[in-house]
Structures are given as structure tokens and as C-alpha cells.
């Protein structure tokens, strides 16, 4: 850009712009030079047959395991929670189940032992009740623990017939039973069934004592 002689006066001429000159390359000389070069001789290639694999090579060939890249390892490491070891949870569950089974078995044995001890120490209600009537002597001279007027297998008479009639009024206990006045095996089973179904515990199983008599008479009319 031209600089004026006087700083205060504006230049009279238009500033000159830089000019870029493009000159094409001469490629005809290179083409002429390539024509003068002798042609290259044709190079032929000879084919060879590759030898095949030896016999038994396929059987002895082992397949390599797949290669895990760093991305797969990183993803699997992220899937595993921190602070936990694989397999530790299963071991903890197995130990907890085993401990629960051992504790449950021990509690069952303890409860069974306490039940047997309590049953052995429990007194008979009919023997210790202060309001129970005085036992009456039996045919052999011993007192009857089931109370006076007790009937059992082998007895007979009108009292046995009365018992049979009352049991026939209880559903499914002595249906269509005999009323011949004989305390036989069928009547014994019926009395034991009645005691079991209605929770009578003061008399022996199958023995028609005071507790069984009071309960049966209250259900069939005094």
C-alpha cells in the first residue's frame, strides 16, 4: 500500500492490490519423456499347489476359548455389587436354613419332653377333686376310681339298658345299637367314642363313670 508524502493530504492514486499469477505446468515434456522409455517386459507368475493338512489334524485340533475384551470385563465387573463375593449369598442362605432346622428340631424335642413330664405329673381330676363323692367298694373289695354306679365291660342289667337307650339318642355314637342290657365290646367302643368326641376326661376310656354319666344325662334329659 503506498504511503503519501504529506501526512495531512489524502493520496491521489488508488492503492494497488496484490496480483497472483497462475502458470500452468508443462506436462507435455513429461509425456514425451515417458514415450522414450522402453516398454517393460511382461512378468509371468507360476502357480504352485499348496500341500493339504496331514491326516488326523482335525481330530487333534482344539478350539480356542473366546477372547474377552476389556469392554466385556468392565461390564461384568460393574454387574457384581461392591463388597459382595459371588457364592457368599448362597452359602449364607444354606447356613441359615441348616441353623433353623436344628433349632426347630431341638425345640420340638424340648416341647415333647415337657409335655410328657406334665402329663406324668398331672393328677387325676376324679382322685383329687374335693367335691368328688367317696369311692364305693367293688366286688373284689377295692374302691372304684370312676365313682359309684360305674359300669364297664362285662356288666349287665337295667342300668346297662338305660345307658344303651341314651347313647342311641347321640348322633353317630351308637346308631341302631342293641338294648339287651349287656355291656359288651360294641358298647365299650361307643362309650369311648362319646368320651372322645365330647371331651370327657374324668373316666377311663370305655367306662361309664360319674363324669360320663353326668354329661350323657345332661344331653339326653335327666
C-alpha positions, 0 to 999 in steps of 0.5 A: 500500500503506498504511503503519501508524502504529506501526512495531512493530504489524502493520496491521489492514486488508488492503492494497488492490490496484490496480483497472483499469477497462475502458470500452468505446468508443462506436462507435455515434456513429461509425456514425451519423456515417458514415450522414450522409455522402453516398454517393460517386459511382461512378468509371468507368475507360476502357480504352485499347489499348496500341500493339504493338512496331514491326516488326523489334524482335525481330530487333534485340533482344539478350539480356542476359548473366546477372547474377552475384551476389556469392554466385556470385563468392565461390564461384568465387573460393574454387574457384581455389587461392591463388597459382595463375593459371588457364592457368599449369598448362597452359602449364607442362605444354606447356613441359615436354613441348616441353623433353623432346622436344628433349632426347630428340631431341638425345640420340638424335642424340648416341647415333647419332653415337657409335655410328657413330664406334665402329663406324668405329673398331672393328677387325676381330676376324679382322685383329687377333686374335693367335691368328688363323692367317696369311692364305693367298694367293688366286688373284689373289695377295692374302691372304684376310681370312676365313682359309684354306679360305674359300669364297664365291660362285662356288666349287665342289667337295667342300668346297662339298658338305660345307658344303651337307650341314651347313647342311641339318642347321640348322633353317630355314637351308637346308631341302631345299637342293641338294648339287651342290657349287656355291656359288651365290646360294641358298647365299650367302643361307643362309650369311648367314642362319646368320651372322645368326641365330647371331651370327657376326661374324668373316666377311663376310656370305655367306662361309664363313670360319674363324669360320663354319666353326668354329661350323657344325662345332661344331653339326653334329659335327666 
